[in-house]
């Protein structure tokens, strides 16, 4: 298992955007991917 974290103390620097992009590309490459975004103001996933 590989865990990749995208972190920054500053808001608005693109953490959610780069995380979504990485998740999509890893999934397209055949990896099993789980994306967890704790920023409630972003709509990274839906139910």
C-alpha positions in Angstrom: 0.0 0.0 0.0 1.2 3.5 -0.9 -0.1 6.6 0.9 0.3 10.0 -0.7 -0.5 13.1 1.2 -1.0 16.7 -0.1 -0.5 19.1 2.8 -0.1 22.8 3.4 -0.7 25.2 6.2 -2.0 27.8 3.9 -5.5 27.7 2.3 -6.2 28.2 -1.3 -3.0 26.8 -2.7 -4.6 24.0 -4.8 -4.4 21.0 -2.5 -7.8 19.6 -3.4 -7.3 20.2 -7.1 -3.9 18.4 -7.2 -5.3 15.6 -5.1 -8.2 15.1 -7.5 -5.9 15.2 -10.5 -3.5 12.6 -8.9 -6.5 10.4 -7.9 -7.8 10.4 -11.4 -4.5 9.7 -13.1 -3.5 6.9 -10.6 -6.9 5.3 -11.2 -6.5 5.5 -15.0 -3.1 3.8 -14.5 -4.8 0.8 -12.9 -4.1 1.6 -9.2 -6.8 1.0 -6.6 -7.3 4.5 -5.4 -9.1 6.0 -2.3 -9.3 9.8 -2.1 -10.0 11.4 1.3 -10.5 15.2 1.4 -11.2 16.7 4.8 -11.9 20.1 3.4 -15.6 20.4 3.7 -15.8 23.5 1.4 -14.6 21.4 -1.5 -16.8 18.9 -3.5 -14.1 16.3 -4.2 -16.6 13.4 -4.0 -20.3 12.9 -3.7 -22.5 10.1 -2.3 
